[in-house]
Amino acid sequence: MRDKKDNATLDLPGFSPAEPLEPEPKRPLGPRPRRATLQQVQLELLEPTDTTGLPLWTRDDKLDLTGLPIWAPD
């Protein structure tokens, strides 16, 4: 089923075509103010990191090379 254009809307009060307005004269634009660029700050993390942002690997006497705990003899 197709929709048909409703031309009766233009016959209603308040839907008359708008009268063309005279364009307002353009004011000369002044110089644009420069935006202040925000200074970026490197945040210090809790642990030291390498250049990729990953934490540095540190050797722990209680862990083996895989990161598993070393069980102390009783």
N, CA, C and O atoms as a GROMACS GRO file, in nm:
protein
  296
    1MET      N    1   0.084  -0.117   0.000
    1MET     CA    2   0.000   0.000   0.000
    1MET      C    3   0.088   0.123   0.000
    1MET      O    4   0.182   0.133   0.080
    2ARG      N    5   0.060   0.216  -0.088
    2ARG     CA    6   0.142   0.335  -0.100
    2ARG      C    7   0.082   0.450  -0.022
    2ARG      O    8  -0.039   0.466  -0.014
    3ASP      N    9   0.171   0.531   0.035
    3ASP     CA   10   0.126   0.654   0.099
    3ASP      C   11   0.112   0.761  -0.007
    3ASP      O   12   0.195   0.770  -0.098
    4LYS      N   13   0.009   0.840   0.004
    4LYS     CA   14  -0.011   0.948  -0.091
    4LYS      C   15   0.019   1.080  -0.022
    4LYS      O   16  -0.008   1.097   0.097
    5LYS      N   17   0.075   1.170  -0.098
    5LYS     CA   18   0.112   1.300  -0.044
    5LYS      C   19  -0.014   1.377  -0.003
    5LYS      O   20  -0.113   1.380  -0.076
    6ASP      N   21  -0.007   1.437   0.114
    6ASP     CA   22  -0.122   1.510   0.166
    6ASP      C   23  -0.105   1.657   0.130
    6ASP      O   24  -0.031   1.730   0.197
    7ASN      N   25  -0.172   1.700   0.026
    7ASN     CA   26  -0.164   1.840  -0.015
    7ASN      C   27  -0.259   1.928   0.063
    7ASN      O   28  -0.251   2.051   0.054
    8ALA      N   29  -0.350   1.870   0.140
    8ALA     CA   30  -0.448   1.948   0.214
    8ALA      C   31  -0.383   2.022   0.330
    8ALA      O   32  -0.442   2.118   0.381
    9THR      N   33  -0.265   1.983   0.372
    9THR     CA   34  -0.199   2.048   0.484
    9THR      C   35  -0.169   2.193   0.451
    9THR      O   36  -0.175   2.279   0.540
   10LEU      N   37  -0.137   2.222   0.327
   10LEU     CA   38  -0.104   2.359   0.289
   10LEU      C   39  -0.226   2.450   0.294
   10LEU      O   40  -0.210   2.572   0.297
   11ASP      N   41  -0.346   2.395   0.296
   11ASP     CA   42  -0.467   2.476   0.302
   11ASP      C   43  -0.500   2.519   0.445
   11ASP      O   44  -0.584   2.606   0.463
   12LEU      N   45  -0.437   2.462   0.545
   12LEU     CA   46  -0.467   2.495   0.684
   12LEU      C   47  -0.408   2.631   0.719
   12LEU      O   48  -0.308   2.672   0.661
   13PRO      N   49  -0.471   2.704   0.814
   13PRO     CA   50  -0.416   2.832   0.854
   13PRO      C   51  -0.281   2.814   0.924
   13PRO      O   52  -0.261   2.720   1.001
   14GLY      N   53  -0.190   2.904   0.896
   14GLY     CA   54  -0.058   2.898   0.957
   14GLY      C   55   0.043   2.820   0.875
   14GLY      O   56   0.161   2.817   0.909
   15PHE      N   57  -0.002   2.756   0.767
   15PHE     CA   58   0.089   2.681   0.682
   15PHE      C   59   0.114   2.751   0.550
   15PHE      O   60   0.152   2.688   0.451
   16SER      N   61   0.094   2.881   0.548
   16SER     CA   62   0.118   2.955   0.425
   16SER      C   63   0.269   2.968   0.404
   16SER      O   64   0.345   2.966   0.501
   17PRO      N   65   0.312   2.982   0.281
   17PRO     CA   66   0.456   2.995   0.257
   17PRO      C   67   0.510   3.120   0.326
   17PRO      O   68   0.445   3.225   0.327
   18ALA      N   69   0.626   3.108   0.382
   18ALA     CA   70   0.686   3.220   0.454
   18ALA      C   71   0.730   3.327   0.355
   18ALA      O   72   0.777   3.298   0.245
   19GLU      N   73   0.712   3.452   0.397
   19GLU     CA   74   0.754   3.563   0.312
   19GLU      C   75   0.907   3.571   0.319
   19GLU      O   76   0.966   3.556   0.426
   20PRO      N   77   0.969   3.596   0.207
   20PRO     CA   78   1.115   3.604   0.210
   20PRO      C   79   1.161   3.724   0.292
   20PRO      O   80   1.114   3.836   0.272
   21LEU      N   81   1.252   3.700   0.383
   21LEU     CA   82   1.305   3.806   0.467
   21LEU      C   83   1.430   3.865   0.402
   21LEU      O   84   1.501   3.797   0.328
   22GLU      N   85   1.454   3.991   0.431
   22GLU     CA   86   1.576   4.052   0.379
   22GLU      C   87   1.694   4.001   0.459
   22GLU      O   88   1.687   3.995   0.582
   23PRO      N   89   1.801   3.963   0.394
   23PRO     CA   90   1.916   3.913   0.469
   23PRO      C   91   1.979   4.025   0.551
   23PRO      O   92   1.992   4.139   0.506
   24GLU      N   93   2.018   3.989   0.672
   24GLU     CA   94   2.081   4.089   0.758
   24GLU      C   95   2.221   4.118   0.706
   24GLU      O   96   2.289   4.029   0.656
   25PRO      N   97   2.263   4.244   0.716
   25PRO     CA   98   2.399   4.275   0.669
   25PRO      C   99   2.501   4.205   0.758
   25PRO      O  100   2.487   4.201   0.880
   26LYS      N  101   2.603   4.149   0.694
   26LYS     CA  102   2.704   4.074   0.770
   26LYS      C  103   2.799   4.171   0.838
   26LYS      O  104   2.846   4.268   0.778
   27ARG      N  105   2.826   4.142   0.964
   27ARG     CA  106   2.923   4.221   1.039
   27ARG      C  107   3.062   4.168   1.011
   27ARG      O  108   3.080   4.047   0.994
   28PRO      N  109   3.160   4.256   1.006
   28PRO     CA  110   3.297   4.205   0.988
   28PRO      C  111   3.339   4.129   1.113
   28PRO      O  112   3.320   4.175   1.226
   29LEU      N  113   3.397   4.012   1.092
   29LEU     CA  114   3.439   3.929   1.203
   29LEU      C  115   3.574   3.976   1.253
   29LEU      O  116   3.663   4.010   1.174
   30GLY      N  117   3.589   3.979   1.382
   30GLY     CA  118   3.715   4.016   1.443
   30GLY      C  119   3.809   3.897   1.445
   30GLY      O  120   3.772   3.788   1.402
   31PRO      N  121   3.928   3.916   1.494
   31PRO     CA  122   4.021   3.803   1.501
   31PRO      C  123   3.971   3.698   1.600
   31PRO      O  124   3.920   3.732   1.707
   32ARG      N  125   3.986   3.573   1.563
   32ARG     CA  126   3.941   3.464   1.649
   32ARG      C  127   4.039   3.447   1.764
   32ARG      O  128   4.160   3.447   1.743
   33PRO      N  129   3.986   3.432   1.886
   33PRO     CA  130   4.078   3.410   1.998
   33PRO      C  131   4.140   3.270   1.986
   33PRO      O  132   4.074   3.175   1.946
   34ARG      N  133   4.266   3.261   2.022
   34ARG     CA  134   4.335   3.131   2.017
   34ARG      C  135   4.295   3.047   2.137
   34ARG      O  136   4.277   3.097   2.248
   35ARG      N  137   4.281   2.919   2.111
   35ARG     CA  138   4.251   2.827   2.221
   35ARG      C  139   4.380   2.797   2.296
   35ARG      O  140   4.485   2.775   2.236
   36ALA      N  141   4.369   2.796   2.424
   36ALA     CA  142   4.484   2.761   2.506
   36ALA      C  143   4.496   2.609   2.505
   36ALA      O  144   4.403   2.538   2.544
   37THR      N  145   4.610   2.560   2.461
   37THR     CA  146   4.629   2.416   2.459
   37THR      C  147   4.663   2.367   2.599
   37THR      O  148   4.743   2.428   2.670
   38LEU      N  149   4.602   2.258   2.636
   38LEU     CA  150   4.626   2.202   2.768
   38LEU      C  151   4.759   2.129   2.769
   38LEU      O  152   4.791   2.054   2.676
   39GLN      N  153   4.836   2.151   2.871
   39GLN     CA  154   4.964   2.085   2.886
   39GLN      C  155   4.941   1.942   2.933
   39GLN      O  156   4.873   1.919   3.032
   40GLN      N  157   4.998   1.846   2.861
   40GLN     CA  158   4.983   1.707   2.900
   40GLN      C  159   5.089   1.673   3.004
   40GLN      O  160   5.205   1.713   2.993
   41VAL      N  161   5.045   1.597   3.104
   41VAL     CA  162   5.135   1.562   3.213
   41VAL      C  163   5.141   1.410   3.222
   41VAL      O  164   5.038   1.344   3.219
   42GLN      N  165   5.261   1.355   3.233
   42GLN     CA  166   5.276   1.211   3.250
   42GLN      C  167   5.247   1.176   3.395
   42GLN      O  168   5.311   1.227   3.486
   43LEU      N  169   5.150   1.088   3.415
   43LEU     CA  170   5.113   1.047   3.550
   43LEU      C  171   5.209   0.941   3.600
   43LEU      O  172   5.250   0.852   3.525
   44GLU      N  173   5.245   0.950   3.724
   44GLU     CA  174   5.330   0.849   3.784
   44GLU      C  175   5.242   0.736   3.837
   44GLU      O  176   5.150   0.760   3.915
   45LEU      N  177   5.272   0.614   3.794
   45LEU     CA  178   5.195   0.499   3.838
   45LEU      C  179   5.255   0.444   3.966
   45LEU      O  180   5.362   0.487   4.010
   46LEU      N  181   5.185   0.348   4.027
   46LEU     CA  182   5.233   0.291   4.151
   46LEU      C  183   5.362   0.213   4.132
   46LEU      O  184   5.448   0.212   4.220
   47GLU      N  185   5.376   0.148   4.016
   47GLU     CA  186   5.496   0.070   3.988
   47GLU      C  187   5.568   0.133   3.869
   47GLU      O  188   5.503   0.191   3.782
   48PRO      N  189   5.700   0.121   3.863
   48PRO     CA  190   5.771   0.173   3.746
   48PRO      C  191   5.733   0.094   3.621
   48PRO      O  192   5.709  -0.026   3.627
   49THR      N  193   5.726   0.164   3.507
   49THR     CA  194   5.686   0.101   3.381
   49THR      C  195   5.794   0.119   3.277
   49THR      O  196   5.881   0.205   3.290
   50ASP      N  197   5.787   0.038   3.171
   50ASP     CA  198   5.878   0.054   3.059
   50ASP      C  199   5.816   0.150   2.958
   50ASP      O  200   5.716   0.214   2.989
   51THR      N  201   5.873   0.160   2.838
   51THR     CA  202   5.823   0.256   2.739
   51THR      C  203   5.685   0.220   2.686
   51THR      O  204   5.616   0.306   2.633
   52THR      N  205   5.644   0.094   2.700
   52THR     CA  206   5.512   0.054   2.652
   52THR      C  207   5.404   0.078   2.756
   52THR      O  208   5.285   0.066   2.724
   53GLY      N  209   5.441   0.110   2.878
   53GLY     CA  210   5.343   0.131   2.982
   53GLY      C  211   5.320   0.009   3.069
   53GLY      O  212   5.244   0.015   3.165
   54LEU      N  213   5.386  -0.102   3.034
   54LEU     CA  214   5.371  -0.223   3.116
   54LEU      C  215   5.462  -0.214   3.237
   54LEU      O  216   5.567  -0.150   3.230
   55PRO      N  217   5.424  -0.277   3.348
   55PRO     CA  218   5.511  -0.273   3.466
   55PRO      C  219   5.642  -0.346   3.438
   55PRO      O  220   5.645  -0.445   3.365
   56LEU      N  221   5.749  -0.296   3.496
   56LEU     CA  222   5.880  -0.358   3.480
   56LEU      C  223   5.882  -0.491   3.555
   56LEU      O  224   5.821  -0.505   3.662
   57TRP      N  225   5.952  -0.588   3.497
   57TRP     CA  226   5.964  -0.718   3.562
   57TRP      C  227   6.073  -0.708   3.667
   57TRP      O  228   6.185  -0.665   3.638
   58THR      N  229   6.040  -0.746   3.787
   58THR     CA  230   6.139  -0.745   3.895
   58THR      C  231   6.149  -0.886   3.951
   58THR      O  232   6.050  -0.959   3.957
   59ARG      N  233   6.269  -0.923   3.991
   59ARG     CA  234   6.293  -1.057   4.044
   59ARG      C  235   6.252  -1.060   4.190
   59ARG      O  236   6.293  -0.975   4.269
   60ASP      N  237   6.171  -1.159   4.226
   60ASP     CA  238   6.126  -1.178   4.364
   60ASP      C  239   6.181  -1.311   4.413
   60ASP      O  240   6.165  -1.413   4.346
   61ASP      N  241   6.245  -1.312   4.529
   61ASP     CA  242   6.305  -1.435   4.581
   61ASP      C  243   6.199  -1.539   4.618
   61ASP      O  244   6.231  -1.658   4.625
   62LYS      N  245   6.076  -1.499   4.641
   62LYS     CA  246   5.972  -1.592   4.680
   62LYS      C  247   5.902  -1.654   4.560
   62LYS      O  248   5.820  -1.745   4.576
   63LEU      N  249   5.933  -1.606   4.436
   63LEU     CA  250   5.870  -1.658   4.315
   63LEU      C  251   5.976  -1.715   4.222
   63LEU      O  252   6.088  -1.666   4.217
   64ASP      N  253   5.938  -1.821   4.147
   64ASP     CA  254   6.031  -1.873   4.046
   64ASP      C  255   6.015  -1.792   3.918
   64ASP      O  256   5.941  -1.693   3.916
   65LEU      N  257   6.084  -1.834   3.809
   65LEU     CA  258   6.082  -1.755   3.686
   65LEU      C  259   5.945  -1.752   3.619
   65LEU      O  260   5.917  -1.663   3.539
   66THR      N  261   5.859  -1.848   3.650
   66THR     CA  262   5.724  -1.849   3.592
   66THR      C  263   5.626  -1.767   3.675
   66THR      O  264   5.512  -1.747   3.631
   67GLY      N  265   5.664  -1.720   3.792
   67GLY     CA  266   5.576  -1.644   3.876
   67GLY      C  267   5.505  -1.726   3.982
   67GLY      O  268   5.425  -1.674   4.059
   68LEU      N  269   5.536  -1.856   3.987
   68LEU     CA  270   5.474  -1.941   4.088
   68LEU      C  271   5.553  -1.930   4.218
   68LEU      O  272   5.675  -1.910   4.216
   69PRO      N  273   5.484  -1.943   4.332
   69PRO     CA  274   5.556  -1.932   4.460
   69PRO      C  275   5.650  -2.050   4.485
   69PRO      O  276   5.621  -2.164   4.449
   70ILE      N  277   5.761  -2.019   4.548
   70ILE     CA  278   5.855  -2.122   4.587
   70ILE      C  279   5.822  -2.161   4.731
   70ILE      O  280   5.822  -2.077   4.820
   71TRP      N  281   5.793  -2.290   4.752
   71TRP     CA  282   5.754  -2.336   4.883
   71TRP      C  283   5.879  -2.356   4.967
   71TRP      O  284   5.972  -2.426   4.928
   72ALA      N  285   5.879  -2.292   5.082
   72ALA     CA  286   5.993  -2.306   5.173
   72ALA      C  287   5.978  -2.436   5.251
   72ALA      O  288   5.867  -2.473   5.289
   73PRO      N  289   6.090  -2.506   5.275
   73PRO     CA  290   6.078  -2.629   5.356
   73PRO      C  291   6.040  -2.595   5.499
   73PRO      O  292   6.078  -2.492   5.553
   74ASP      N  293   5.964  -2.683   5.557
   74ASP     CA  294   5.917  -2.658   5.695
   74ASP      C  295   6.025  -2.677   5.795
   74ASP      O  296   6.002  -2.660   5.915
   0.00000   0.00000   0.00000
